[in-house]
């Protein structure tokens, strides 16, 4: 497979590796991007773990909570100016409230009535009225004894750039108090799952394979390598699972310990960030301004 400059650029952005190292990694792995990332990590050439996709789409995440149920919906817009528009924000608020009556299916939500018309039709009207394309992209529903919500970078009440929901069991007053702190923790750390048991097996196996190759390159005996892998996998679980992470409010304890001390149990969570996983076209702002002034 031919290795293009664009592929090398993408791999460099993901890993921080040098140009020649990135090209070699892609060549060694026949252009497979994930395998190339793992190859660089194994060789110690990836300077930092970076997100697989750039987050660049605009819009807002709206959250809404009722008895034992919470929803988070993502409504994207082309520009941040529209996200600050009162009409757009009201639409986010209305759609989030309607989502409380549906299941965890974005297509069902689009077909559900909002003020007597399907949400999809209301959105189409808003696009024509506001003059910018919009997409109702995702929704998450979370149920539990107590649901706590939090929005980061709030644009208005109940909506912002990151929306978090946390489900807890235990006394409601204690659940709400610690729940908000845990929601803020989730917004900051973006855990991959609630616990090690909930992690994607493919992700676990991939990490174990990389760590195994790294350990083998140390040249140490198999018994030592096995212990190294065991210790590194334990650290991996602590870093990527919510309950295993050090609590940002008190790094001396884990989130699981903090919840236990508060007399509650965290049973689930959802985190939605605006534009997560969407790659936005890079614009040359100076050229765009010149084009506009030129009337073309």
DOLUM-849887 format. One record per residue: residue number from 1; residue in three letters; x, y, z of N, C-alpha, C in turn. Coordinates in Angstrom, 3 decimals. Last residue first. Layout:
DOLUM-849887
  resi  resn        nx        ny        nz       cax       cay       caz        cx        cy        cz
   NUM   ALA         X         Y         Z         X         Y         Z         X         Y         Z
...
end
This chain:
DOLUM-849887
  resi  resn        nx        ny        nz       cax       cay       caz        cx        cy        cz
   296   UNK   -16.185    37.540    -3.883   -16.293    36.269    -4.602   -16.811    35.187    -3.679
   295   UNK   -15.608    39.977    -2.745   -16.943    39.769    -3.306   -17.107    38.479    -4.066
   294   UNK   -13.408    40.541    -1.394   -13.292    40.604    -2.843   -14.606    40.361    -3.548
   293   UNK   -14.120    40.007     1.170   -13.935    41.426     0.783   -13.864    41.580    -0.729
   292   UNK   -14.119    37.188     1.007   -15.352    37.908     1.288   -15.259    39.380     0.844
   291   UNK   -11.422    36.681     0.523   -12.415    36.235    -0.446   -13.719    36.996    -0.279
   290   UNK   -10.287    37.673     2.847    -9.928    38.281     1.566   -10.954    37.923     0.494
   289   UNK   -11.386    35.850     4.673   -11.719    37.284     4.784   -11.439    37.985     3.459
   288   UNK   -10.179    33.500     3.791   -11.636    33.608     3.797   -12.074    35.064     3.857
   287   UNK    -7.501    34.014     4.233    -7.959    33.830     2.855    -9.466    33.978     2.756
   286   UNK    -7.527    34.145     7.025    -7.108    35.312     6.247    -7.615    35.220     4.811
   285   UNK    -8.312    31.511     7.693    -9.166    32.638     8.033    -8.815    33.882     7.206
   284   UNK    -8.499    28.627     6.300    -7.520    29.707     6.253    -8.304    30.999     6.454
   283   UNK    -9.788    25.907     8.185   -10.025    27.077     7.340    -8.845    28.050     7.420
   282   UNK   -10.070    22.443     8.167    -9.295    23.595     8.620    -9.469    24.759     7.646
   281   UNK   -13.043    20.689     8.778   -12.120    21.210     7.773   -11.397    22.436     8.316
   280   UNK   -13.211    18.616    11.623   -13.679    19.797    10.912   -12.613    20.289     9.951
   279   UNK   -14.102    15.484    12.532   -12.975    16.276    12.058   -13.507    17.415    11.211
   278   UNK   -15.569    14.258    15.444   -15.813    14.891    14.147   -14.580    15.693    13.752
   277   UNK   -15.064    13.351    17.993   -14.904    12.420    16.891   -15.167    12.994    15.516
   276   UNK   -17.232    15.631    19.405   -16.332    14.518    19.707   -16.274    13.552    18.524
   275   UNK   -18.910    17.828    19.285   -18.008    17.565    18.173   -17.054    16.415    18.363
   274   UNK   -19.193    18.167    22.754   -19.554    18.707    21.444   -18.484    18.375    20.405
   273   UNK   -19.337    15.201    24.650   -18.631    16.443    24.354   -18.973    16.885    22.939
   272   UNK   -20.884    13.402    27.130   -21.009    13.799    25.733   -20.327    15.143    25.544
   271   UNK   -21.003    10.677    29.223   -20.293    11.932    28.970   -20.369    12.231    27.480
   270   UNK   -22.647     8.907    31.774   -22.573     9.234    30.343   -21.866    10.569    30.213
   269   UNK   -22.700     6.119    34.100   -22.461     7.523    33.739   -22.515     7.668    32.219
   268   UNK   -23.525     4.064    36.986   -23.375     4.337    35.564   -23.101     5.808    35.311
   267   UNK   -23.437     3.696    39.694   -23.898     2.571    38.878   -23.763     2.813    37.375
   266   UNK   -21.785     4.296    42.634   -21.936     4.804    41.272   -22.288     3.624    40.377
   265   UNK   -23.201     4.413    45.814   -22.576     3.565    44.799   -22.837     4.176    43.431
   264   UNK   -22.587     5.925    49.087   -23.327     5.723    47.841   -22.538     4.809    46.902
   263   UNK   -21.220     6.885    51.299   -22.362     5.994    51.513   -23.203     5.754    50.276
   262   UNK   -18.927     8.223    51.062   -20.144     9.039    51.098   -21.393     8.196    51.301
   261   UNK   -17.138     6.159    50.854   -17.075     6.990    52.053   -18.324     7.854    52.203
   260   UNK   -17.829     5.330    48.272   -18.077     4.448    49.415   -18.083     5.235    50.721
   259   UNK   -16.911     7.469    46.753   -18.334     7.139    46.746   -18.691     6.289    47.964
   258   UNK   -14.176     7.268    47.282   -14.897     8.490    47.646   -16.400     8.230    47.718
   257   UNK   -13.561     4.770    46.162   -13.384     4.995    47.607   -14.195     6.198    48.076
   256   UNK   -14.081     5.292    43.453   -14.829     4.241    44.150   -14.747     4.437    45.664
   255   UNK   -12.162     7.214    42.933   -13.575     7.595    42.852   -14.432     6.568    43.594
   254   UNK    -9.517     6.867    45.404   -10.110     6.645    44.091   -11.563     7.122    44.112
   253   UNK    -7.560     9.340    47.206    -8.504     8.219    47.130    -8.990     8.059    45.702
   252   UNK    -5.918    11.465    46.919    -5.459    10.414    47.832    -6.364     9.195    47.798
   251   UNK    -7.068    13.455    45.394    -6.255    12.445    44.709    -5.725    11.337    45.617
   250   UNK    -9.963    14.777    45.591    -9.032    14.298    46.610    -8.219    13.150    46.018
   249   UNK   -11.021    15.618    43.212   -11.303    16.430    44.404   -10.335    16.072    45.530
   248   UNK   -10.357    13.612    41.450    -9.743    14.927    41.271    -9.949    15.832    42.484
   247   UNK    -9.491    10.421    42.486   -10.550    11.424    42.509    -9.939    12.822    42.427
   246   UNK    -7.954     8.195    40.315    -7.776     9.038    41.486    -8.783    10.184    41.398
   245   UNK    -9.942     5.509    38.902    -9.176     6.758    38.810    -9.039     7.458    40.163
   244   UNK   -11.658     3.371    39.135   -10.254     3.161    39.481    -9.429     4.431    39.494
   243   UNK   -14.114     4.254    38.244   -14.002     3.840    39.642   -12.553     3.649    40.080
   242   UNK   -13.462     4.826    35.479   -13.931     5.839    36.424   -13.684     5.437    37.868
   241   UNK   -10.480     3.715    33.913   -11.815     3.406    34.443   -12.209     4.418    35.512
   240   UNK    -7.874     4.476    33.189    -8.962     4.645    32.210   -10.360     4.331    32.732
   239   UNK    -6.076     4.103    35.333    -6.062     5.360    34.580    -7.314     5.568    33.731
   238   UNK    -6.464     1.554    36.264    -6.631     2.671    37.199    -6.746     4.004    36.457
   237   UNK    -5.780     0.088    34.013    -7.169     0.062    34.491    -7.442     1.232    35.436
   236   UNK    -3.005     0.672    33.976    -3.866     1.042    32.847    -5.324     1.108    33.291
   235   UNK    -2.144    -0.561    36.299    -2.043     0.887    36.194    -2.952     1.412    35.082
   234   UNK    -2.569    -3.185    35.516    -3.267    -2.664    36.694    -3.277    -1.143    36.662
   233   UNK    -0.784    -3.364    33.437    -2.213    -3.474    33.139    -3.044    -2.949    34.313
   232   UNK     1.616    -3.176    34.852     1.269    -2.118    33.900    -0.212    -2.160    33.517
   231   UNK     1.592    -5.537    36.355     1.623    -4.243    37.024     1.189    -3.113    36.106
   230   UNK     1.590    -7.462    34.303     0.525    -7.450    35.317     0.446    -6.078    35.994
   229   UNK     3.995    -6.900    33.029     2.726    -6.735    32.307     1.563    -6.626    33.287
   228   UNK     5.800    -7.566    35.054     5.780    -6.217    34.504     4.431    -5.931    33.828
   227   UNK     5.303   -10.277    35.371     5.020    -9.363    36.485     4.925    -7.921    36.004
   226   UNK     6.242   -11.160    32.879     4.851   -11.408    33.281     4.428   -10.472    34.412
   225   UNK     8.921   -10.475    33.034     8.068    -9.825    32.044     6.603    -9.965    32.422
   224   UNK     9.791   -12.266    34.943     9.844   -10.832    35.251     8.910   -10.069    34.316
   223   UNK     9.459   -14.623    33.533     8.788   -14.461    34.826     8.721   -12.984    35.219
   222   UNK    11.140   -14.280    31.293     9.688   -14.357    31.125     8.936   -14.106    32.430
   221   UNK    13.831   -11.860    31.850    13.263   -13.212    31.861    11.729   -13.179    31.794
   220   UNK    14.323    -8.996    29.587    14.283    -9.637    30.905    13.638   -11.022    30.827
   219   UNK    14.316    -7.428    27.340    15.249    -8.545    27.385    15.261    -9.283    28.718
   218   UNK    12.698    -5.393    26.689    13.607    -5.131    27.814    14.639    -6.241    27.946
   217   UNK    10.960    -6.287    24.841    12.131    -5.565    24.328    13.119    -5.207    25.435
   216   UNK     8.941    -7.248    26.421     9.857    -8.213    25.803    11.112    -7.526    25.275
   215   UNK     7.558    -4.908    27.068     8.259    -5.644    28.122     9.288    -6.606    27.532
   214   UNK     6.456    -4.212    24.598     7.372    -3.293    25.273     8.214    -4.031    26.306
   213   UNK     4.807    -6.413    24.168     5.923    -6.164    23.251     6.953    -5.227    23.875
   212   UNK     3.016    -6.002    26.296     3.797    -7.244    26.222     5.013    -7.048    25.325
   211   UNK     1.829    -3.584    25.642     2.640    -3.665    26.860     3.534    -4.908    26.863
   210   UNK     0.462    -4.383    23.303     1.484    -3.332    23.247     2.419    -3.435    24.454
   209   UNK    -1.286    -6.291    24.392    -0.346    -6.664    23.340     0.794    -5.656    23.258
   208   UNK    -2.804    -4.785    26.169    -1.968    -5.861    26.698    -0.910    -6.271    25.673
   207   UNK    -4.161    -3.122    24.388    -3.223    -2.536    25.355    -2.266    -3.594    25.883
   206   UNK    -5.718    -5.053    23.058    -4.783    -4.222    22.307    -3.727    -3.630    23.236
   205   UNK    -7.276    -6.036    25.117    -6.346    -6.938    24.439    -5.285    -6.150    23.667
   204   UNK    -8.770    -3.741    25.758    -7.921    -4.384    26.771    -6.859    -5.250    26.106
   203   UNK   -10.138    -3.327    23.373    -9.245    -2.290    23.884    -8.270    -2.877    24.887
   202   UNK   -11.653    -5.653    23.252   -10.689    -5.389    22.184    -9.671    -4.340    22.622
   201   UNK   -13.354    -5.406    25.470   -12.318    -6.450    25.463   -11.251    -6.214    24.398
   200   UNK   -14.093    -2.334    26.875   -14.163    -3.062    25.618   -13.030    -4.102    25.596
   199   UNK   -14.888    -2.480    30.365   -14.029    -2.046    29.266   -14.212    -2.930    28.039
   198   UNK   -16.230    -3.412    32.555   -17.027    -2.794    31.487   -16.195    -2.366    30.286
   197   UNK   -14.346    -4.273    34.349   -15.261    -5.269    33.792   -16.056    -4.725    32.613
   196   UNK   -13.209    -1.922    35.228   -12.421    -2.784    34.344   -13.314    -3.810    33.658
   195   UNK   -15.887     0.561    35.047   -14.924    -0.300    35.752   -14.169    -1.152    34.744
   194   UNK   -16.913     2.496    33.245   -17.174     2.585    34.682   -16.122     1.803    35.472
   193   UNK   -14.576     3.731    30.730   -15.673     2.881    31.204   -15.844     3.073    32.704
   192   UNK   -12.829     5.776    30.133   -13.268     4.905    29.040   -14.437     4.015    29.435
   191   UNK   -13.228     9.168    31.398   -12.896     7.748    31.540   -13.469     6.913    30.403
   190   UNK   -12.602    12.148    31.359   -13.155    11.346    30.256   -12.777     9.867    30.359
   189   UNK   -11.730    14.103    33.153   -10.858    12.959    32.862   -11.324    12.066    31.717
   188   UNK   -13.666    16.186    33.349   -12.233    16.497    33.255   -11.400    15.330    32.737
   187   UNK   -16.119    14.938    33.538   -15.935    15.957    32.504   -14.450    16.209    32.267
   186   UNK   -15.632    13.412    35.825   -15.829    12.740    34.533   -15.607    13.719    33.380
   185   UNK   -15.573    15.435    37.768   -14.395    14.584    37.557   -14.467    13.931    36.180
   184   UNK   -18.181    16.280    37.634   -17.125    17.217    37.257   -15.827    16.456    36.982
   183   UNK   -19.376    13.978    38.646   -19.703    14.427    37.291   -18.644    15.394    36.781
   182   UNK   -18.396    13.990    41.230   -17.983    12.907    40.336   -18.265    13.288    38.884
   181   UNK   -19.726    16.234    42.211   -18.257    16.227    42.184   -17.740    15.155    41.224
   180   UNK   -22.363    15.344    41.977   -21.928    16.507    41.194   -20.402    16.558    41.114
   179   UNK   -22.339    13.190    43.784   -22.600    12.963    42.367   -22.145    14.118    41.506
   178   UNK   -22.145    14.177    46.300   -20.943    13.554    45.746   -21.090    13.358    44.242
   177   UNK   -24.831    15.286    46.335   -23.636    16.055    46.714   -22.382    15.473    46.082
   176   UNK   -26.579    13.265    45.561   -26.532    14.502    44.788   -25.260    15.299    45.074
   175   UNK   -26.099    11.354    47.546   -25.851    11.015    46.141   -25.732    12.280    45.295
   174   UNK   -26.964    12.632    49.836   -25.530    12.336    49.703   -25.169    12.039    48.249
   173   UNK   -29.709    12.777    49.224   -28.959    13.998    49.512   -27.457    13.784    49.350
   172   UNK   -30.452    10.038    48.801   -30.514    11.019    47.723   -29.679    12.270    47.991
   171   UNK   -28.542     7.213    49.731   -29.343     8.358    50.176   -29.294     9.495    49.165
   170   UNK   -28.140     5.024    46.812   -27.833     5.503    48.150   -28.728     6.660    48.531
   169   UNK   -26.721     4.943    43.530   -27.596     4.344    44.541   -27.177     4.873    45.899
   168   UNK   -26.523     7.025    40.587   -26.030     6.563    41.888   -27.128     5.890    42.694
   167   UNK   -25.338     8.161    37.485   -26.378     7.416    38.191   -25.796     6.851    39.479
   166   UNK   -24.635    11.167    35.821   -24.135    10.134    36.728   -25.314     9.490    37.441
   165   UNK   -23.824    12.899    32.857   -24.866    12.326    33.694   -24.228    11.246    34.562
   164   UNK   -22.602    15.829    31.276   -22.324    14.600    32.018   -23.547    14.196    32.836
   163   UNK   -21.549    17.623    28.427   -22.652    17.254    29.308   -22.370    15.918    29.967
   162   UNK   -19.709    20.322    27.249   -19.640    18.929    27.718   -20.812    18.693    28.658
   161   UNK   -20.604    22.821    26.510   -19.742    22.100    25.585   -19.565    20.629    25.963
   160   UNK   -24.093    23.072    27.490   -22.725    23.556    27.402   -21.931    22.717    26.430
   159   UNK   -27.057    23.416    29.483   -26.394    23.148    28.210   -25.007    23.775    28.178
   158   UNK   -28.353    24.175    31.830   -28.623    22.859    31.265   -27.975    22.571    29.935
   157   UNK   -28.403    27.598    31.165   -28.738    26.551    32.129   -29.039    25.240    31.405
   156   UNK   -25.799    28.249    28.769   -27.058    28.611    29.426   -27.368    27.463    30.373
   155   UNK   -23.306    27.425    28.358   -23.746    28.564    27.550   -25.040    29.128    28.112
   154   UNK   -20.728    26.080    30.384   -22.158    26.301    30.178   -22.431    27.562    29.359
   153   UNK   -18.436    24.417    30.672   -18.476    25.545    29.729   -19.921    25.861    29.361
   152   UNK   -20.248    21.452    31.430   -19.001    22.206    31.491   -19.011    23.247    30.387
   151   UNK   -22.941    20.367    33.379   -22.473    20.835    32.073   -21.237    21.693    32.276
   150   UNK   -24.351    17.553    34.992   -23.390    18.661    35.059   -23.037    19.061    33.632
   149   UNK   -26.721    15.669    36.982   -26.188    16.182    35.720   -25.219    17.327    35.973
   148   UNK   -27.646    12.635    38.524   -27.070    13.973    38.688   -26.497    14.415    37.339
   147   UNK   -30.156    10.526    39.593   -29.390    10.970    38.439   -28.940    12.407    38.678
   146   UNK   -30.813     7.760    41.616   -30.582     9.213    41.600   -29.722     9.547    40.384
   145   UNK   -31.417     5.222    40.555   -32.141     5.739    41.724   -32.029     7.264    41.801
   144   UNK   -31.480     5.431    36.902   -30.970     4.981    38.193   -31.776     5.573    39.331
   143   UNK   -30.496     5.835    33.465   -31.515     5.649    34.498   -30.886     5.112    35.776
   142   UNK   -29.756     7.762    30.655   -29.224     7.083    31.837   -30.320     7.004    32.889
   141   UNK   -29.184     8.138    27.223   -30.188     8.061    28.286   -29.577     7.277    29.441
   140   UNK   -27.846    10.245    24.785   -27.595     9.199    25.771   -28.674     9.278    26.836
   139   UNK   -27.543    11.042    21.319   -28.244    11.167    22.587   -27.839    10.002    23.487
   138   UNK   -26.332    12.946    18.473   -26.282    11.856    19.464   -27.204    12.118    20.635
   137   UNK   -27.115    14.910    16.458   -26.158    13.831    16.215   -26.251    12.659    17.183
   136   UNK   -28.736    16.917    14.606   -29.026    16.267    15.887   -28.285    14.942    15.839
   135   UNK   -27.198    19.582    13.006   -27.350    18.126    13.039   -27.639    17.657    14.459
   134   UNK   -27.551    22.352    10.771   -27.514    21.790    12.131   -27.756    20.290    12.054
   133   UNK   -26.526    25.156     8.798   -26.825    23.737     8.915   -26.673    23.255    10.363
   132   UNK   -28.171    28.299     9.029   -26.953    27.505     9.178   -27.328    26.040     9.372
   131   UNK   -30.372    30.008     9.260   -29.468    30.135     8.124   -28.172    29.380     8.247
   130   UNK   -32.539    30.185    10.891   -31.261    30.672    11.418   -30.219    30.801    10.321
   129   UNK   -34.568    29.132     9.194   -34.749    30.404     9.903   -33.416    31.006    10.342
   128   UNK   -33.635    26.703     8.246   -34.047    27.731     7.288   -34.121    29.109     7.948
   127   UNK   -33.185    25.422    10.682   -32.071    25.587     9.751   -32.385    26.706     8.752
   126   UNK   -35.745    25.328    11.707   -34.742    26.133    12.404   -33.540    26.400    11.496
   125   UNK   -36.953    23.509     9.976   -37.431    24.900    10.020   -36.390    25.820    10.649
   124   UNK   -35.524    21.230    10.718   -35.448    21.732     9.343   -35.887    23.191     9.272
   123   UNK   -36.403    20.919    13.352   -34.994    21.213    13.097   -34.806    21.786    11.689
   122   UNK   -39.024    20.229    12.908   -38.746    21.451    13.673   -37.303    21.890    13.423
   121   UNK   -38.627    17.795    11.635   -39.223    18.906    10.885   -38.964    20.242    11.576
   120   UNK   -37.504    16.285    13.730   -36.747    16.460    12.486   -37.286    17.638    11.676
   119   UNK   -39.592    16.218    15.600   -38.372    16.971    15.909   -37.567    17.251    14.639
   118   UNK   -42.855    16.563    14.216   -41.659    15.756    14.472   -40.435    16.645    14.709
   117   UNK   -45.195    18.671    16.018   -44.500    18.305    14.783   -43.268    17.464    15.117
   116   UNK   -46.266    19.452    18.487   -47.170    18.968    17.447   -46.532    18.558    16.144
   115   UNK   -44.044    20.153    20.040   -45.069    21.159    19.733   -45.915    20.757    18.525
   114   UNK   -42.595    17.478    18.710   -42.226    18.636    19.521   -43.176    19.760    19.117
   113   UNK   -42.840    13.935    18.377   -43.401    15.277    18.213   -42.870    16.284    19.225
   112   UNK   -40.209    11.892    17.073   -41.122    12.251    18.165   -41.592    13.694    18.016
   111   UNK   -38.249    11.432    15.254   -39.628    11.217    14.804   -40.665    11.605    15.854
   110   UNK   -35.938    11.852    16.671   -36.207    12.717    15.520   -37.654    12.610    15.044
   109   UNK   -36.123     9.705    18.485   -36.221    11.081    18.962   -36.571    12.020    17.814
   108   UNK   -35.645     7.588    16.772   -36.949     7.683    17.438   -37.168     9.101    17.936
   107   UNK   -33.013     8.151    16.165   -34.011     8.185    15.096   -35.419     8.267    15.660
   106   UNK   -31.686     7.799    18.588   -31.732     9.138    18.011   -32.781     9.245    16.911
   105   UNK   -32.614     6.116    21.367   -32.519     5.953    19.924   -32.716     7.309    19.259
   104   UNK   -33.426     5.256    24.046   -32.067     5.668    23.699   -31.816     5.442    22.211
   103   UNK   -36.858     6.488    24.040   -35.795     5.561    24.410   -34.456     6.100    23.948
   102   UNK   -38.518     9.500    25.274   -38.194     8.476    24.274   -37.173     7.497    24.833
   101   UNK   -38.836    11.523    27.053   -40.012    10.683    26.807   -39.737     9.552    25.832
   100   UNK   -36.548    12.980    27.066   -36.904    12.273    28.310   -38.067    11.318    28.111
    99   UNK   -36.571    14.324    24.683   -35.789    13.090    24.768   -36.072    12.294    26.038
    98   UNK   -37.892    16.673    25.301   -38.621    15.646    24.548   -37.911    14.301    24.667
    97   UNK   -35.765    18.005    26.548   -36.966    17.681    27.320   -37.785    16.586    26.633
    96   UNK   -34.015    18.285    24.389   -33.592    17.526    25.576   -34.797    17.112    26.410
    95   UNK   -35.537    19.962    22.739   -35.220    18.605    22.293   -34.789    17.727    23.463
    94   UNK   -35.582    22.333    24.287   -36.826    21.629    23.951   -36.570    20.178    23.546
    93   UNK   -32.829    23.004    24.384   -33.591    22.787    25.610   -34.861    21.964    25.340
    92   UNK   -32.284    23.389    21.670   -31.540    22.376    22.438   -32.320    21.997    23.694
    91   UNK   -33.995    25.545    21.207   -34.187    24.287    20.491   -33.486    23.141    21.216
    90   UNK   -32.853    27.488    22.755   -34.196    27.039    23.094   -34.499    25.704    22.422
    89   UNK   -30.440    27.795    21.356   -30.415    27.294    22.729   -31.798    26.804    23.172
    88   UNK   -31.394    28.886    18.960   -30.686    27.601    18.953   -30.704    26.983    20.353
    87   UNK   -32.437    31.318    19.888   -33.320    30.340    19.232   -32.697    28.951    19.248
    86   UNK   -30.120    32.591    20.868   -31.197    32.245    21.793   -32.142    31.200    21.201
    85   UNK   -26.842    31.622    19.949   -28.118    32.177    19.518   -29.244    31.687    20.435
    84   UNK   -24.521    30.345    20.378   -24.849    31.409    21.335   -26.198    32.067    21.039
    83   UNK   -24.330    28.710    18.227   -24.496    28.059    19.528   -24.854    29.074    20.617
    82   UNK   -23.736    30.556    16.248   -25.088    30.006    16.300   -25.351    29.334    17.650
    81   UNK   -21.027    30.940    16.822   -21.952    32.072    16.903   -23.389    31.579    17.030
    80   UNK   -19.731    28.628    16.231   -20.005    28.866    17.644   -20.960    30.050    17.831
    79   UNK   -21.110    26.993    13.308   -20.266    27.971    14.001   -20.664    28.118    15.461
    78   UNK   -22.740    24.850    12.561   -21.518    25.111    11.806   -20.562    26.034    12.561
    77   UNK   -23.841    22.659    15.225   -24.022    23.784    14.300   -22.698    24.011    13.587
    76   UNK   -25.429    19.846    16.817   -24.278    20.519    16.203   -24.698    21.655    15.294
    75   UNK   -26.560    18.721    19.760   -27.045    19.401    18.563   -25.890    20.222    18.003
    74   UNK   -26.836    15.963    21.766   -25.869    16.836    21.096   -26.488    17.402    19.832
    73   UNK   -28.277    15.298    24.956   -28.391    15.322    23.497   -27.374    16.302    22.930
    72   UNK   -28.857    13.269    27.656   -27.917    14.245    27.116   -28.023    14.160    25.600
    71   UNK   -31.103    12.589    30.367   -30.718    12.495    28.954   -29.686    13.570    28.634
    70   UNK   -32.181    10.553    33.129   -31.491    11.726    32.592   -31.141    11.509    31.132
    69   UNK   -34.293     9.466    35.746   -33.908     9.392    34.341   -33.253    10.686    33.892
    68   UNK   -35.340     9.754    38.322   -34.651     8.513    37.967   -34.225     8.386    36.521
    67   UNK   -37.350    12.304    37.388   -37.229    11.266    38.419   -36.572     9.998    37.884
    66   UNK   -35.235    14.021    35.020   -36.485    13.884    35.747   -36.305    12.732    36.721
    65   UNK   -33.068    16.211    33.314   -33.232    15.135    34.295   -34.619    15.182    34.905
    64   UNK   -31.080    17.024    30.527   -32.357    17.185    31.215   -32.555    15.977    32.116
    63   UNK   -28.676    18.833    28.605   -29.020    17.760    29.536   -30.341    18.075    30.213
    62   UNK   -27.163    19.426    25.446   -28.204    19.770    26.406   -28.500    18.589    27.300
    61   UNK   -24.342    20.649    23.952   -24.921    19.444    24.543   -25.938    19.912    25.576
    60   UNK   -23.969    22.557    20.920   -24.157    22.428    22.363   -24.646    21.034    22.724
    59   UNK   -21.594    23.711    18.424   -22.931    23.381    18.894   -22.989    23.302    20.401
    58   UNK   -19.005    22.504    16.103   -19.593    23.422    17.084   -20.993    22.955    17.496
    57   UNK   -16.194    20.299    15.661   -17.563    20.720    15.337   -18.116    21.590    16.459
    56   UNK   -13.730    19.337    16.557   -13.794    20.672    15.997   -15.195    21.162    15.659
    55   UNK   -11.452    17.176    17.666   -12.767    17.660    18.023   -12.883    19.102    17.555
    54   UNK    -9.758    14.707    15.786    -9.788    16.076    16.289   -11.230    16.502    16.550
    53   UNK    -9.270    11.391    16.937    -9.884    12.334    16.019    -9.906    13.721    16.621
    52   UNK    -7.867    10.038    18.862    -7.833     9.499    17.503    -8.451    10.450    16.493
    51   UNK    -5.820    11.888    21.119    -7.129    11.452    20.656    -7.057    11.025    19.199
    50   UNK    -2.621    10.567    22.038    -3.515    11.648    21.649    -4.829    11.071    21.148
    49   UNK     0.029     9.946    24.102    -1.214     9.371    23.583    -2.171    10.510    23.280
    48   UNK     3.262    10.989    23.053     2.085    11.159    23.914     0.893    10.500    23.263
    47   UNK     5.342    10.028    21.509     5.639    10.939    22.620     4.467    11.098    23.585
    46   UNK     6.295     7.041    20.347     5.102     7.886    20.460     5.265     8.754    21.698
    45   UNK     8.437     5.421    20.563     8.575     6.602    19.710     7.354     7.500    19.722
    44   UNK     8.651     2.930    21.703     8.886     4.092    22.557     9.005     5.387    21.782
    43   UNK     7.934     0.787    20.270     9.317     1.233    20.100     9.645     2.452    20.972
    42   UNK     5.247     0.680    20.991     6.131    -0.435    21.343     7.597    -0.014    21.285
    41   UNK     4.326     3.003    19.767     4.304     2.903    21.235     5.260     1.816    21.702
    40   UNK     4.651     2.307    17.088     5.400     3.435    17.634     5.462     3.378    19.155
    39   UNK     2.802     0.201    16.970     4.211    -0.045    16.647     5.081     1.054    17.233
    38   UNK     0.389     1.524    17.490     0.881     0.529    18.448     2.365     0.246    18.231
    37   UNK     0.243     3.077    15.165     0.279     3.727    16.477     0.856     2.775    17.514
    36   UNK     0.067     1.023    13.284     1.232     1.918    13.263     1.381     2.651    14.583
    35   UNK    -2.398    -0.045    13.874    -1.213    -0.890    14.054     0.050    -0.040    14.085
    34   UNK    -3.986     2.136    13.128    -3.966     1.681    14.529    -2.734     0.832    14.812
    33   UNK    -3.403     2.317    10.310    -3.135     3.418    11.224    -3.034     2.956    12.683
    32   UNK    -1.794     0.451     7.968    -2.815     0.315     9.022    -2.507     1.323    10.134
    31   UNK     0.249     0.475     6.092    -0.714     1.562     6.083    -1.803     1.485     7.138
    30   UNK     1.868    -1.750     6.700     1.097    -1.718     5.447    -0.027    -0.686     5.472
    29   UNK     3.588    -1.537     8.786     2.249    -2.061     9.076     1.286    -1.888     7.901
    28   UNK     5.877    -0.400     7.836     5.994    -1.699     8.511     4.628    -2.354     8.713
    27   UNK     4.813     2.054     6.962     5.370     1.097     5.995     5.419    -0.304     6.586
    26   UNK     4.142     3.245     9.370     3.094     2.965     8.386     3.562     1.938     7.361
    25   UNK     6.688     3.460    10.506     5.633     2.727    11.207     4.518     2.334    10.243
    24   UNK     7.987     5.113     8.683     8.450     3.739     8.859     7.379     2.884     9.522
    23   UNK     6.566     7.493     9.077     6.559     6.846     7.764     6.971     5.382     7.876
    22   UNK     7.230     8.020    11.728     5.829     7.827    11.359     5.727     7.093    10.022
    21   UNK     9.983     8.380    11.518     9.460     7.298    12.355     8.020     6.980    11.987
    20   UNK    10.059    10.642     9.903    10.616     9.389     9.397    10.117     8.189    10.208
    19   UNK     8.767    12.567    11.627     8.265    12.254    10.287     8.758    10.893     9.794
    18   UNK     8.289    11.572    15.107     8.952    12.274    14.022     8.462    11.795    12.664
    17   UNK     5.151    11.552    17.008     6.389    10.945    16.509     6.986    11.784    15.387
    16   UNK     2.737    12.300    17.976     3.851    13.194    18.265     5.181    12.644    17.788
    15   UNK     0.404    10.840    17.439     1.417    10.288    18.335     2.527    11.236    18.746
    14   UNK    -1.360    12.230    15.795    -1.894    11.327    16.817    -0.857    10.955    17.869
    13   UNK     0.273    13.609    14.077    -0.639    14.372    14.935    -1.179    13.512    16.070
    12   UNK     1.519    11.479    12.761     2.329    12.392    13.576     1.450    13.174    14.551
    11   UNK    -0.682    10.417    11.388    -0.021     9.615    12.417     0.837    10.485    13.326
    10   UNK    -1.233    12.534     9.610    -2.236    12.089    10.581    -1.601    11.308    11.722
     9   UNK     1.150    12.608     8.114     0.739    13.776     8.897    -0.260    13.374     9.988
     8   UNK     1.030    10.131     6.841     2.149    10.426     7.749     1.782    11.582     8.671
     7   UNK    -1.246    10.537     5.295    -1.234     9.467     6.297    -0.141     9.712     7.331
     6   UNK    -0.384    12.590     3.633    -1.526    12.831     4.519    -1.574    11.792     5.627
     5   UNK     1.568    11.367     2.150     1.978    12.412     3.087     0.871    12.693     4.091
     4   UNK     0.965     7.772     1.949     0.850     9.158     1.498     1.311    10.135     2.575
     3   UNK     2.133     4.773     0.931     2.044     5.614     2.137     2.057     7.074     1.690
     2   UNK     0.523     2.222    -0.837     1.300     3.461    -0.912     1.062     4.310     0.331
     1   UNK     0.847    -1.200     0.000     0.000     0.000     0.000     0.885     1.253     0.000
end
